[in-house]
Amino acid sequence: MTLLSSTKNRTKPFILGVLLGCSITSIGGVYAALPMLNQQFPMIERMMSKMDSVKQQLNLSSSQQLVWQRAAEASQQLASATKSDLTALRSEGQRVLSKRNTSSSELRQFFTQLDTKRDANIAERRVIREQWLTVYDQLTPEQQLQLRIAIKDEFGRAERLHQRFGNDKS
């Protein structure tokens, strides 16, 4: 398998997950969309760095900065917890799936565990989304426009990546 082919195979589900899960209101949700076998989380670090850049451009007041900081910290905590959960689930999945004789009850238990983690993550993302919407409500109309443009640009970038790597039918 060539490097390009390998990258495309790993990137397709990742890009799809990013497109489905990525938004300013649920930055931690991106982690939930990552494929189980992805060892690094470069898109998350890039997105968090992008958020810092956007924050600087918005020139927030002190009260806006405080609300932003709370939402960002909650997002970071969820992202960190989700990263740990995914690492543990990846290990458990590899253990279960690499066994010579895996019972259907073991598989059911593993997939139930995946569903439980996903459902808990969705509930936590909803809380964080409300925090980010509170941030958005406190922005001036000009700041809101600037933020929407930054989000739109990021979605456009993700879409271009999806088109570039998502057209491979292998």
Residue frames relative to the residue before (quaternion, step in Angstrom):
aa qw qx qy qz dx dy dz
M 1.0000 0.0000 0.0000 0.0000 0.00 0.00 0.00
T 0.3900 -0.7296 0.5108 0.2338 3.57 -0.79 0.96
L 0.6606 -0.5055 0.3764 0.4078 3.53 -1.29 0.36
L 0.6558 0.5118 -0.3165 0.4559 3.61 0.93 -0.87
S 0.6560 0.5048 -0.3039 0.4716 3.56 0.94 -0.89
S 0.6456 0.5174 -0.3093 0.4688 3.56 0.97 -0.88
T 0.6535 0.5090 -0.3050 0.4699 3.58 0.95 -0.89
K 0.6519 0.5132 -0.3210 0.4567 3.58 0.92 -0.86
N 0.6658 0.5129 -0.3081 0.4458 3.58 0.91 -0.89
R 0.6950 0.4394 -0.2781 0.4966 3.61 1.01 -0.73
T 0.6840 0.5227 -0.2856 0.4211 3.56 1.04 -0.76
K 0.5764 0.6230 -0.3859 0.3614 3.61 0.98 -0.73
P 0.7321 0.3915 -0.2794 0.4824 3.63 0.62 -0.94
F 0.6042 0.5624 -0.3565 0.4376 3.57 1.10 -0.64
I 0.6794 0.4814 -0.2902 0.4716 3.58 0.85 -0.99
L 0.6311 0.5211 -0.3338 0.4678 3.58 0.96 -0.81
G 0.6589 0.5094 -0.3036 0.4627 3.55 0.96 -0.85
V 0.6346 0.5211 -0.3267 0.4681 3.55 1.02 -0.80
L 0.6624 0.5099 -0.3134 0.4505 3.57 0.89 -0.89
L 0.7054 0.4538 -0.2671 0.4745 3.57 1.00 -0.77
G 0.8128 0.3461 -0.1458 0.4453 3.55 0.92 -0.87
C 0.6336 0.5936 -0.3195 0.3797 3.55 1.19 -0.42
S 0.3030 0.7086 -0.6094 0.1863 3.52 -0.88 0.95
I 0.6402 -0.5224 0.3924 0.4041 3.54 -1.22 0.41
T 0.6894 0.5057 -0.2838 0.4342 3.56 1.06 -0.72
S 0.7977 0.1708 -0.1148 0.5668 3.59 1.16 -0.24
I 0.0174 -0.8485 0.5288 -0.0115 3.55 0.76 1.04
G 0.6370 0.5249 -0.3316 0.4569 3.57 1.05 -0.67
G 0.5723 0.6215 -0.3698 0.3868 3.55 1.18 -0.47
V 0.5346 0.6212 -0.4170 0.3930 3.54 1.13 -0.39
Y 0.6130 0.5605 -0.3537 0.4300 3.54 0.98 -0.77
A 0.6573 0.5280 -0.3206 0.4318 3.56 0.95 -0.81
A 0.6781 0.4976 -0.2893 0.4570 3.56 1.16 -0.51
L 0.5144 0.6656 -0.4205 0.3399 3.58 1.19 -0.23
P 0.5018 -0.6412 0.4748 0.3340 3.57 -1.04 0.67
M 0.6261 -0.5912 0.3707 0.3480 3.55 -1.11 0.71
L 0.7378 0.4404 -0.2478 0.4476 3.60 0.98 -0.69
N 0.4887 0.6522 -0.4468 0.3690 3.58 1.21 0.01
Q 0.3052 -0.7974 0.4976 0.1531 3.58 -0.52 1.19
Q 0.7618 0.2921 -0.1802 0.5494 3.59 1.02 -0.69
F 0.2944 -0.7387 0.5816 0.1713 3.53 -1.32 0.27
P 0.0617 0.8595 -0.5067 0.0257 3.62 0.81 0.93
M 0.6280 0.5474 -0.3537 0.4253 3.59 1.01 -0.68
I 0.6285 0.5381 -0.3371 0.4492 3.58 1.04 -0.75
E 0.6622 0.4934 -0.3094 0.4715 3.56 0.87 -0.94
R 0.6401 0.5217 -0.3226 0.4626 3.58 1.01 -0.81
M 0.6637 0.5041 -0.3058 0.4603 3.58 0.94 -0.89
M 0.6559 0.4980 -0.3205 0.4680 3.59 0.94 -0.81
S 0.6437 0.5011 -0.3242 0.4790 3.57 1.02 -0.74
K 0.6092 0.5430 -0.3392 0.4679 3.58 1.09 -0.71
M 0.6377 0.5275 -0.3251 0.4576 3.58 1.00 -0.81
D 0.6313 0.5195 -0.3316 0.4707 3.59 1.01 -0.76
S 0.6449 0.5220 -0.3102 0.4642 3.55 1.01 -0.83
V 0.6516 0.5055 -0.3074 0.4748 3.58 0.94 -0.89
K 0.6246 0.5481 -0.3344 0.4445 3.57 0.98 -0.86
Q 0.6570 0.5100 -0.3085 0.4616 3.57 0.94 -0.87
Q 0.6689 0.5133 -0.2932 0.4507 3.58 0.98 -0.85
L 0.6542 0.5477 -0.3127 0.4174 3.58 1.08 -0.68
N 0.2216 -0.8010 0.5276 0.1759 3.58 1.20 -0.41
L 0.0205 0.8629 -0.5012 0.0605 3.55 0.71 1.18
S 0.4768 -0.6168 0.5376 0.3212 3.53 -1.22 0.57
S 0.6808 -0.4892 0.3309 0.4332 3.60 -1.22 0.23
S 0.6622 0.4838 -0.3241 0.4715 3.63 0.94 -0.72
Q 0.6313 0.5126 -0.3281 0.4807 3.60 1.03 -0.71
Q 0.6468 0.5283 -0.3204 0.4471 3.57 0.99 -0.82
L 0.6313 0.5387 -0.3295 0.4501 3.56 1.01 -0.78
V 0.6756 0.4720 -0.2920 0.4853 3.60 0.89 -0.92
W 0.6205 0.5365 -0.3334 0.4648 3.60 1.03 -0.81
Q 0.6614 0.5262 -0.3052 0.4388 3.57 0.90 -0.99
R 0.6423 0.5206 -0.3254 0.4588 3.59 0.96 -0.83
A 0.6757 0.4823 -0.2910 0.4756 3.58 0.89 -0.92
A 0.6545 0.5127 -0.3140 0.4584 3.59 0.98 -0.83
E 0.6491 0.5094 -0.3179 0.4670 3.59 0.98 -0.80
A 0.6439 0.5049 -0.3223 0.4760 3.58 0.98 -0.81
S 0.6409 0.5177 -0.3175 0.4696 3.58 1.01 -0.78
Q 0.6512 0.5137 -0.3097 0.4649 3.57 0.96 -0.88
Q 0.6565 0.5117 -0.3127 0.4576 3.58 0.93 -0.87
L 0.6617 0.4875 -0.3077 0.4793 3.57 0.94 -0.86
A 0.6438 0.5227 -0.3242 0.4552 3.58 0.95 -0.85
S 0.6627 0.5048 -0.3008 0.4642 3.58 0.94 -0.87
A 0.6654 0.4922 -0.2989 0.4750 3.58 0.92 -0.92
T 0.6637 0.5018 -0.3078 0.4615 3.58 0.95 -0.84
K 0.6154 0.5394 -0.3402 0.4633 3.58 1.04 -0.75
S 0.6559 0.4993 -0.3031 0.4782 3.59 0.96 -0.86
D 0.6468 0.5179 -0.3148 0.4631 3.56 0.97 -0.90
L 0.6697 0.5005 -0.3070 0.4548 3.59 0.90 -0.88
T 0.6234 0.5299 -0.3382 0.4649 3.57 1.03 -0.74
A 0.6725 0.4840 -0.2917 0.4780 3.58 0.93 -0.90
L 0.6699 0.4917 -0.3007 0.4680 3.58 0.94 -0.86
R 0.6047 0.5465 -0.3503 0.4615 3.59 1.07 -0.70
S 0.6626 0.4998 -0.2987 0.4711 3.57 0.90 -0.92
E 0.6650 0.4952 -0.2999 0.4718 3.56 0.91 -0.92
G 0.6499 0.5203 -0.3115 0.4581 3.58 0.97 -0.83
Q 0.6571 0.4940 -0.3105 0.4773 3.56 0.95 -0.83
R 0.6340 0.5263 -0.3302 0.4604 3.59 1.04 -0.77
V 0.6959 0.4752 -0.2765 0.4621 3.57 0.82 -1.00
L 0.7406 0.4414 -0.2380 0.4472 3.57 0.82 -0.99
S 0.6693 0.4947 -0.3163 0.4554 3.60 1.15 -0.39
K 0.4836 0.6568 -0.4433 0.3719 3.58 1.24 -0.13
R 0.5536 -0.6305 0.4383 0.3224 3.54 -1.06 0.76
N 0.7911 0.1125 -0.0359 0.6002 3.56 0.98 -0.90
T 0.0133 0.8009 -0.5956 0.0602 3.54 -0.10 1.29
S 0.3519 -0.7472 0.5238 0.2083 3.56 -0.71 1.05
S 0.6060 -0.5606 0.4161 0.3812 3.53 -1.22 0.45
S 0.6102 0.5448 -0.3615 0.4473 3.61 1.09 -0.56
E 0.6217 0.5193 -0.3406 0.4773 3.61 1.07 -0.68
L 0.6543 0.5030 -0.3088 0.4728 3.57 0.97 -0.84
R 0.6375 0.5214 -0.3259 0.4642 3.58 0.95 -0.84
Q 0.6557 0.5149 -0.3081 0.4582 3.55 0.92 -0.93
F 0.6578 0.5077 -0.3124 0.4604 3.59 0.92 -0.89
F 0.7116 0.4484 -0.2741 0.4664 3.59 0.82 -0.93
T 0.5827 0.5426 -0.3679 0.4803 3.58 1.17 -0.48
Q 0.6247 0.5311 -0.3185 0.4756 3.55 1.05 -0.82
L 0.6365 0.5186 -0.3238 0.4701 3.61 0.97 -0.81
D 0.6739 0.5012 -0.2920 0.4576 3.57 0.89 -0.96
T 0.6406 0.5313 -0.3202 0.4526 3.57 0.99 -0.84
K 0.6614 0.4930 -0.3018 0.4779 3.58 0.94 -0.89
R 0.6491 0.5180 -0.3186 0.4569 3.58 0.96 -0.87
D 0.6696 0.5031 -0.3026 0.4550 3.60 0.88 -0.92
A 0.6449 0.5055 -0.3174 0.4772 3.59 1.00 -0.82
N 0.6436 0.5243 -0.3169 0.4588 3.58 1.02 -0.82
I 0.6300 0.5274 -0.3305 0.4645 3.59 0.99 -0.80
A 0.6548 0.5072 -0.3134 0.4645 3.60 0.91 -0.87
E 0.6637 0.4907 -0.3038 0.4758 3.60 0.95 -0.85
R 0.6357 0.5329 -0.3311 0.4497 3.60 1.01 -0.77
R 0.6196 0.5478 -0.3481 0.4414 3.59 1.05 -0.69
V 0.6318 0.5180 -0.3256 0.4760 3.57 1.04 -0.79
I 0.6792 0.4834 -0.2889 0.4707 3.57 0.90 -0.92
R 0.5977 0.5592 -0.3630 0.4454 3.59 1.03 -0.72
E 0.6465 0.5116 -0.3228 0.4649 3.58 0.96 -0.81
Q 0.6212 0.5258 -0.3462 0.4667 3.60 1.04 -0.69
W 0.6762 0.4769 -0.3011 0.4740 3.60 0.93 -0.85
L 0.6280 0.5151 -0.3453 0.4701 3.60 1.06 -0.60
T 0.5920 0.5404 -0.3539 0.4820 3.58 1.16 -0.57
V 0.6121 0.5271 -0.3378 0.4832 3.57 1.04 -0.79
Y 0.6712 0.5137 -0.2968 0.4445 3.56 0.82 -1.03
D 0.6473 0.5327 -0.3139 0.4458 3.60 0.98 -0.87
Q 0.7033 0.4698 -0.2688 0.4609 3.59 1.09 -0.64
L 0.5493 0.6081 -0.3989 0.4116 3.59 1.25 -0.11
T 0.5193 -0.5921 0.5053 0.3527 3.54 -1.24 0.45
P 0.6633 -0.4973 0.3517 0.4347 3.63 -1.16 0.34
E 0.6396 0.5200 -0.3316 0.4588 3.62 1.02 -0.72
Q 0.6565 0.4973 -0.3028 0.4796 3.57 1.00 -0.83
Q 0.6234 0.5356 -0.3369 0.4594 3.58 1.01 -0.78
L 0.6457 0.5131 -0.3160 0.4690 3.58 0.95 -0.87
Q 0.6538 0.5155 -0.3085 0.4601 3.57 0.91 -0.92
L 0.6592 0.5019 -0.3030 0.4709 3.58 0.97 -0.83
R 0.6510 0.5090 -0.3185 0.4645 3.60 0.94 -0.86
I 0.6311 0.5223 -0.3332 0.4668 3.59 1.02 -0.76
A 0.6498 0.5134 -0.3179 0.4615 3.60 0.94 -0.86
I 0.6533 0.4964 -0.3132 0.4782 3.60 0.97 -0.83
K 0.6412 0.5226 -0.3189 0.4626 3.58 0.95 -0.88
D 0.6426 0.5206 -0.3196 0.4624 3.59 0.96 -0.82
E 0.6645 0.5000 -0.3025 0.4657 3.57 0.96 -0.84
F 0.6328 0.5055 -0.3290 0.4856 3.59 1.02 -0.74
G 0.6305 0.5298 -0.3293 0.4618 3.59 1.02 -0.77
R 0.6415 0.5173 -0.3165 0.4698 3.56 0.99 -0.81
A 0.6571 0.4988 -0.3057 0.4752 3.58 0.94 -0.90
E 0.6427 0.5188 -0.3231 0.4619 3.60 0.99 -0.79
R 0.6406 0.5147 -0.3289 0.4653 3.60 0.98 -0.81
L 0.6393 0.5083 -0.3209 0.4795 3.58 1.02 -0.77
H 0.6419 0.5208 -0.3205 0.4625 3.55 0.99 -0.82
Q 0.6580 0.4935 -0.3105 0.4766 3.58 0.95 -0.83
R 0.6632 0.5208 -0.3100 0.4392 3.55 0.95 -0.82
F 0.7984 0.2812 -0.1322 0.5158 3.56 0.86 -0.96
G 0.6514 0.5700 -0.3099 0.3934 3.59 1.17 -0.45
N 0.5905 0.6043 -0.3662 0.3900 3.60 1.22 -0.19
D 0.5159 0.6278 -0.4232 0.4007 3.58 1.24 -0.15
K 0.2376 -0.8130 0.5210 0.1060 3.58 -0.63 1.12
S 0.4417 0.7175 -0.4538 0.2900 3.61 1.22 0.16
